[in-house]
Amino acid sequence: MMVSVRSRKNSIKNLKNARRLKKDEFYTQFSDIQKEVEKYLDYDQNTFRNKVVYCNCDDPSESNFFRYFILNFKKFGLKQLITVSYKPSSEINKQFDLAGNNKINKKSKSIKKTTANKLIINNVDNILKIQNFNLKHVVQQLKKNKENEWVLLKGNGDFRSEECVNLLNLSDIVVTNPPFSLFIPFVKQLFEYKKKFLIIGNINCLSYKEIFPQIRKNKIWVGNGMGRWISGFIVPKSYDLYGKEARIDADGNRIVATNNCLWLTNLDHGRRHKPLSLMTMMDNLKYSKHKDIRGKKKYDKYDNYDAIEVPYTDSIPSDYEGVMGVPITFLDKYNPKQFEILGNSNVTGEREHLMNNIKRPSNCTYINGKPQFARILIKFRKKKNIYSECTIRQKLSDKIFDIRRDVRAV
């Protein structure tokens, strides 16, 4: 069922307002989690093997992250799956009341059921054949295997709480969709505890002062896509449905497609090692599909940076050795062996060393006195001169041959 539209811009505005209004109930669809995680397994099938996966912003009664990983627990070879709900979950409490004599329940009787919950899964039986898998099946697994745990937390499940930090310390990989309003402190915590992670964020996070330096240093990177790669988020009934792609699916879920989100990670995947195929500067000026490049005599140069303006990633000239300003979406195609990231005109501390005109406001680029978009400043990495190396090896080989010949002559 399609919902009539106002504008996709309203949908994006709705997500941006999450930080201001603290409306953080944007739930990730199962299909989006599946297609992203599979890319890491295609690159390294042991990505999650013998690892503790922590979903620390995920109510098991609603989270597709929890559902996905418990369904693939054995297939991925997980050591443990931990999930924590934020604030009380009436559905979880209801289901675990039905679990009866769970030994963990007995320990938790003194705690009022108004708190958050944590589930720790150490083992599962074969549940792949169960249709419409839900929380009831989790309860069944807990009853069958006493190694699994359900515990009521003392606090509300905030990822910054002592209880949740202790769980973070036990984990190897954090996989979740953190609250948009708390994205920066969430990521800073992952950096502090040096955790591997796969999380969802707004595209704008790439220019956060807390994020971009880590990208430049090649410590974190974009996942396997941005924008429409994430097809939409499930939202509560109280949220408006904005945008052309907003819809209600067959299960009655209300879905908002913002088209401005991405996966952020430090897990390796094959896409980031794929070289970007590009044309020379001359070919771009002659044959580019972009009208504002095709037919120009040369690329524009900035007033306040010693760099040329490259408005599209596919218009990067393959034979240009200098600094280039590219859009932030370049990071979706960024290969760290092919390019070096030098800075970002929109990030304090990441631009000053590249500027040649400090009189211009520094949060954007300028061409002929007119402000342009903020840009990431890059250049090609120097290629090793294979022929020079071969020449050196050949000369050494010839020298050794001459020495041996002289020795035999003696």
C-alpha positions as CSV (number, residue, x, y, z in Angstrom):
1,M,0.0,0.0,0.0
2,M,1.6,3.3,-1.1
3,V,1.0,6.4,0.9
4,S,0.4,9.8,-0.7
5,V,3.4,12.1,-0.7
6,R,4.4,15.5,0.4
7,S,8.0,15.4,-0.4
8,R,11.1,13.2,0.3
9,K,12.7,16.3,1.8
10,N,10.1,16.1,4.6
11,S,11.2,12.5,5.2
12,I,14.8,13.5,5.6
13,K,13.8,16.4,7.8
14,N,11.9,13.9,10.0
15,L,15.1,11.9,10.5
16,K,17.2,15.0,11.2
17,N,14.7,16.1,13.8
18,A,15.3,12.9,15.7
19,R,18.4,14.4,17.2
20,R,16.6,17.5,18.3
21,L,13.3,15.9,19.4
22,K,14.8,12.6,20.6
23,K,12.4,10.6,18.4
24,D,14.6,7.6,18.0
25,E,12.2,4.8,17.1
26,F,13.5,4.0,13.6
27,Y,13.6,0.2,13.4
28,T,15.8,-1.5,10.8
29,Q,14.1,-4.0,8.4
30,F,15.3,-7.6,8.4
31,S,16.0,-7.5,4.6
32,D,18.4,-4.5,5.0
33,I,20.3,-6.2,7.8
34,Q,20.6,-9.4,5.8
35,K,21.9,-7.9,2.6
36,E,24.5,-5.9,4.5
37,V,25.8,-8.6,6.7
38,E,26.1,-11.1,3.8
39,K,28.6,-8.8,2.1
40,Y,31.0,-9.3,5.0
41,L,30.6,-13.0,5.0
42,D,31.2,-13.0,1.2
43,Y,34.6,-11.4,1.9
44,D,35.4,-13.4,5.0
45,Q,33.1,-16.3,6.0
46,N,34.6,-16.3,9.5
47,T,33.7,-12.7,10.3
48,F,31.5,-13.7,13.2
49,R,32.9,-17.1,14.0
50,N,33.6,-17.6,17.7
51,K,32.6,-14.0,18.3
52,V,30.3,-12.4,20.9
53,V,27.8,-10.2,19.1
54,Y,26.2,-7.4,21.2
55,C,23.0,-5.7,20.1
56,N,22.9,-3.0,22.8
57,C,20.0,-0.9,21.5
58,D,17.6,-3.7,20.7
59,D,14.5,-4.9,22.3
60,P,14.3,-8.6,21.4
61,S,10.5,-8.4,21.0
62,E,11.0,-5.8,18.2
63,S,14.6,-5.9,17.0
64,N,15.3,-7.5,13.6
65,F,19.0,-7.5,14.5
66,F,18.3,-10.0,17.3
67,R,16.0,-12.0,15.1
68,Y,18.5,-12.1,12.3
69,F,21.4,-13.2,14.5
70,I,19.5,-15.8,16.5
71,L,18.3,-17.4,13.2
72,N,21.8,-17.5,12.0
73,F,23.5,-18.3,15.3
74,K,24.9,-21.7,14.2
75,K,25.5,-20.8,10.6
76,F,27.7,-17.9,11.6
77,G,29.4,-19.9,14.4
78,L,28.6,-17.3,17.0
79,K,30.0,-17.8,20.5
80,Q,27.4,-15.7,22.1
81,L,24.6,-13.3,21.3
82,I,23.7,-10.5,23.8
83,T,20.8,-8.1,23.4
84,V,19.6,-5.4,25.7
85,S,16.2,-3.5,25.6
86,Y,15.9,0.1,26.6
87,K,13.3,0.7,29.3
88,P,10.6,-1.9,30.1
89,S,9.3,-4.3,27.5
90,S,5.9,-5.5,28.4
91,E,6.0,-8.2,25.7
92,I,9.2,-9.7,27.0
93,N,7.9,-9.7,30.6
94,K,4.7,-11.4,29.4
95,Q,6.5,-14.1,27.5
96,F,8.9,-14.8,30.3
97,D,6.1,-15.1,32.8
98,L,5.0,-18.0,30.7
99,A,8.5,-19.5,30.9
100,G,7.8,-20.5,34.5
101,N,10.7,-22.0,36.4
102,N,13.5,-20.3,34.6
103,K,16.4,-20.2,37.1
104,I,17.3,-16.7,36.2
105,N,13.7,-15.6,36.8
106,K,14.0,-16.8,40.4
107,K,17.1,-14.6,40.9
108,S,15.2,-11.6,39.6
109,K,12.0,-11.9,41.6
110,S,13.0,-9.0,43.8
111,I,13.3,-6.7,40.8
112,K,10.1,-5.0,39.7
113,K,9.2,-5.7,36.1
114,T,9.5,-2.0,35.0
115,T,13.1,-2.3,34.1
116,A,15.0,-3.2,30.9
117,N,15.9,-6.8,30.0
118,K,19.0,-8.5,28.7
119,L,19.1,-11.8,26.8
120,I,22.2,-13.8,26.6
121,I,22.1,-16.6,24.0
122,N,24.9,-19.2,24.2
123,N,23.2,-22.0,22.2
124,V,20.1,-22.6,20.1
125,D,18.4,-25.6,18.6
126,N,17.6,-25.8,15.0
127,I,14.9,-23.2,14.5
128,L,15.5,-22.3,10.9
129,K,12.5,-24.3,9.7
130,I,10.1,-22.4,12.0
131,Q,7.9,-20.0,10.1
132,N,7.0,-16.6,11.6
133,F,9.8,-16.9,14.2
134,N,9.0,-14.7,17.2
135,L,9.8,-14.1,20.8
136,K,7.8,-17.2,21.9
137,H,10.4,-19.3,20.2
138,V,13.2,-17.6,22.1
139,V,11.4,-18.5,25.3
140,Q,11.3,-22.1,24.1
141,Q,15.0,-22.0,23.5
142,L,15.7,-20.7,27.0
143,K,13.6,-23.4,28.5
144,K,15.4,-26.1,26.5
145,N,18.9,-24.8,27.2
146,K,19.6,-23.6,30.7
147,E,22.9,-22.1,29.5
148,N,20.9,-19.2,28.0
149,E,20.0,-16.3,30.3
150,W,17.3,-13.8,30.7
151,V,17.8,-11.1,33.4
152,L,16.0,-8.0,34.4
153,L,18.4,-5.1,34.6
154,K,18.5,-2.7,37.5
155,G,18.6,0.3,35.2
156,N,16.8,1.3,32.0
157,G,19.2,-0.3,29.6
158,D,21.0,2.9,28.5
159,F,24.2,1.9,26.7
160,R,26.2,4.3,28.9
161,S,25.1,2.6,32.1
162,E,27.5,0.5,34.2
163,E,25.5,-2.7,33.5
164,C,25.6,-2.2,29.7
165,V,29.3,-1.1,29.7
166,N,30.1,-4.4,31.4
167,L,28.3,-6.3,28.7
168,L,30.2,-4.2,26.1
169,N,33.4,-5.3,27.6
170,L,32.4,-8.9,27.1
171,S,31.6,-8.4,23.4
172,D,33.7,-8.6,20.2
173,I,31.3,-7.0,17.7
174,V,28.5,-4.4,18.2
175,V,25.8,-4.6,15.6
176,T,22.8,-2.2,16.0
177,N,20.9,0.9,14.9
178,P,21.8,3.3,17.7
179,P,19.6,6.2,18.7
180,F,20.1,9.1,16.2
181,S,19.9,11.6,19.0
182,L,22.8,9.9,20.8
183,F,24.9,8.8,17.8
184,I,28.0,10.8,18.7
185,P,28.3,9.5,22.3
186,F,27.5,6.0,21.1
187,V,30.3,6.0,18.6
188,K,32.8,7.6,21.0
189,Q,32.1,4.8,23.4
190,L,32.9,2.2,20.7
191,F,36.2,4.0,20.0
192,E,37.0,4.2,23.7
193,Y,36.5,0.5,24.2
194,K,38.2,-0.4,20.8
195,K,35.3,-2.5,19.6
196,K,34.5,-3.8,16.2
197,F,31.1,-2.6,15.0
198,L,28.5,-2.4,12.3
199,I,26.0,0.4,12.9
200,I,23.6,2.7,11.0
201,G,24.0,6.5,10.9
202,N,23.0,9.5,9.0
203,I,25.2,10.4,6.0
204,N,26.0,13.7,7.7
205,C,27.9,11.8,10.4
206,L,30.8,11.5,7.9
207,S,31.6,15.2,8.5
208,Y,31.3,15.0,12.3
209,K,34.6,16.0,13.9
210,E,34.4,12.8,15.9
211,I,34.0,10.6,12.9
212,F,35.9,12.1,9.9
213,P,39.4,11.9,11.4
214,Q,38.9,8.2,11.9
215,I,37.9,7.8,8.3
216,R,40.9,9.7,7.1
217,K,43.2,7.5,9.2
218,N,41.4,4.4,7.7
219,K,40.2,3.2,11.1
220,I,36.6,3.2,10.1
221,W,34.8,3.3,6.8
222,V,31.4,3.2,5.0
223,G,29.7,-0.2,4.6
224,N,28.4,-1.5,1.4
225,G,26.1,1.4,0.4
226,M,24.4,4.6,1.4
227,G,21.2,6.3,0.5
228,R,18.8,3.8,-1.0
229,W,20.9,0.8,0.0
230,I,18.9,1.1,3.2
231,S,15.4,0.7,1.9
232,G,13.6,2.3,4.9
233,F,12.9,2.2,8.6
234,I,9.9,0.8,10.5
235,V,8.3,3.6,12.6
236,P,5.5,3.7,15.3
237,K,2.0,4.8,14.5
238,S,2.7,8.2,16.1
239,Y,5.2,9.0,13.4
240,D,4.1,10.7,10.2
241,L,4.7,9.0,6.9
242,Y,6.5,11.4,4.6
243,G,8.2,10.9,1.2
244,K,7.4,9.2,-2.1
245,E,8.7,5.8,-0.9
246,A,6.9,5.8,2.5
247,R,4.6,2.9,2.7
248,I,2.8,0.3,4.8
249,D,4.0,-3.2,4.0
250,A,2.1,-6.5,3.9
251,D,2.6,-7.0,7.6
252,G,1.2,-3.6,8.5
253,N,4.5,-2.0,9.3
254,R,4.8,1.7,8.7
255,I,8.0,2.4,6.7
256,V,9.7,5.7,6.1
257,A,12.4,5.8,3.4
258,T,14.8,8.7,4.2
259,N,17.4,7.8,1.6
260,N,20.1,9.6,3.6
261,C,21.5,6.8,5.8
262,L,24.4,4.5,5.7
263,W,26.3,1.6,7.4
264,L,29.4,2.7,9.3
265,T,31.9,0.0,10.3
266,N,35.4,-1.2,11.0
267,L,34.7,-4.7,9.7
268,D,36.5,-5.4,6.4
269,H,34.5,-6.0,3.2
270,G,35.4,-6.6,-0.4
271,R,33.8,-3.5,-1.9
272,R,36.3,-1.1,-0.2
273,H,39.2,-2.9,-2.0
274,K,37.6,-2.5,-5.5
275,P,39.5,0.1,-7.6
276,L,37.5,2.9,-9.1
277,S,37.6,2.9,-12.9
278,L,38.0,6.4,-14.2
279,M,38.7,8.4,-17.3
280,T,41.6,10.8,-17.9
281,M,41.0,14.5,-17.6
282,M,41.0,15.0,-21.3
283,D,38.4,12.2,-21.8
284,N,36.2,13.7,-19.0
285,L,36.2,17.1,-20.6
286,K,35.3,15.5,-24.0
287,Y,32.9,12.7,-23.1
288,S,31.6,13.1,-19.5
289,K,27.9,12.3,-19.1
290,H,27.7,15.4,-16.9
291,K,26.8,18.5,-18.9
292,D,28.6,20.8,-16.5
293,I,31.9,19.0,-17.2
294,R,31.6,18.0,-20.8
295,G,32.8,20.7,-23.1
296,K,34.8,22.7,-20.5
297,K,38.4,23.7,-21.3
298,K,39.6,22.7,-17.8
299,Y,38.4,21.8,-14.3
300,D,37.7,24.7,-12.0
301,K,40.1,25.6,-9.3
302,Y,39.2,26.8,-5.8
303,D,40.0,30.3,-4.5
304,N,40.8,29.1,-1.0
305,Y,42.4,25.6,-1.6
306,D,45.1,24.5,-4.0
307,A,42.8,21.9,-5.5
308,I,40.5,21.4,-8.4
309,E,36.7,21.0,-8.1
310,V,35.4,17.5,-9.0
311,P,31.6,17.6,-8.5
312,Y,31.0,13.9,-9.2
313,T,33.0,10.9,-8.1
314,D,32.9,9.3,-11.5
315,S,34.5,12.5,-12.9
316,I,37.8,12.2,-11.0
317,P,40.5,12.5,-13.6
318,S,42.7,9.4,-13.5
319,D,45.8,11.2,-14.6
320,Y,45.7,14.2,-12.2
321,E,48.4,14.1,-9.6
322,G,47.3,17.1,-7.5
323,V,44.7,17.7,-4.8
324,M,41.0,17.3,-5.7
325,G,37.8,18.3,-3.9
326,V,35.1,15.6,-4.2
327,P,31.6,15.2,-2.7
328,I,31.1,13.4,0.5
329,T,29.4,10.5,-1.4
330,F,32.9,9.7,-2.7
331,L,33.4,7.7,0.5
332,D,30.9,5.2,-0.8
333,K,33.5,4.3,-3.5
334,Y,36.7,5.0,-1.5
335,N,39.5,2.6,-1.9
336,P,42.3,3.4,0.6
337,K,45.0,1.8,-1.6
338,Q,43.9,4.0,-4.6
339,F,43.3,7.3,-2.8
340,E,44.7,9.3,0.1
341,I,42.2,11.5,2.1
342,L,43.9,14.8,3.0
343,G,41.0,16.7,4.7
344,N,37.5,18.0,4.8
345,S,36.5,21.6,4.1
346,N,33.6,21.3,6.5
347,V,35.5,19.9,9.6
348,T,37.5,22.1,11.9
349,G,41.0,20.8,12.2
350,E,40.8,18.9,9.0
351,R,41.0,21.8,6.5
352,E,43.3,24.5,7.8
353,H,46.5,22.9,6.6
354,L,45.1,22.8,3.1
355,M,43.8,26.4,2.8
356,N,45.7,29.1,0.9
357,N,43.2,31.9,1.6
358,I,42.2,32.2,5.2
359,K,40.1,35.3,4.5
360,R,37.4,33.2,3.0
361,P,35.0,31.5,5.4
362,S,36.4,28.0,5.9
363,N,33.3,25.8,6.0
364,C,33.0,25.6,2.2
365,T,35.0,25.9,-1.0
366,Y,35.0,29.0,-3.2
367,I,35.3,29.4,-7.0
368,N,35.6,33.0,-8.4
369,G,34.4,34.4,-5.1
370,K,31.2,32.2,-5.0
371,P,30.7,29.7,-2.2
372,Q,30.5,26.1,-3.3
373,F,29.6,22.9,-1.5
374,A,31.8,21.5,1.3
375,R,34.3,19.0,-0.1
376,I,36.6,16.1,0.9
377,L,40.1,16.8,-0.3
378,I,41.9,13.8,-1.8
379,K,44.7,12.8,-4.1
380,F,45.8,9.6,-5.8
381,R,48.3,7.5,-3.9
382,K,51.7,7.3,-5.6
383,K,52.0,4.2,-7.6
384,K,55.1,2.1,-7.3
385,N,57.3,2.3,-10.4
386,I,57.2,-1.4,-11.3
387,Y,59.5,-0.8,-14.3
388,S,62.2,0.9,-12.1
389,E,62.1,-2.0,-9.6
390,C,62.4,-4.5,-12.5
391,T,65.4,-2.4,-13.9
392,I,67.2,-2.5,-10.5
393,R,66.7,-6.2,-10.1
394,Q,68.0,-6.8,-13.7
395,K,71.1,-4.7,-13.0
396,L,71.8,-6.6,-9.8
397,S,71.4,-9.9,-11.7
398,D,73.7,-8.7,-14.5
399,K,76.3,-7.6,-11.9
400,I,76.2,-11.0,-10.2
401,F,76.6,-12.7,-13.6
402,D,79.6,-10.5,-14.4
403,I,81.2,-11.4,-11.0
404,R,80.7,-15.1,-11.5
405,R,82.1,-14.9,-15.0
406,D,85.2,-13.1,-13.8
407,V,85.7,-15.7,-11.0
408,R,85.5,-18.6,-13.5
409,A,88.0,-16.8,-15.8
410,V,90.5,-16.7,-12.9
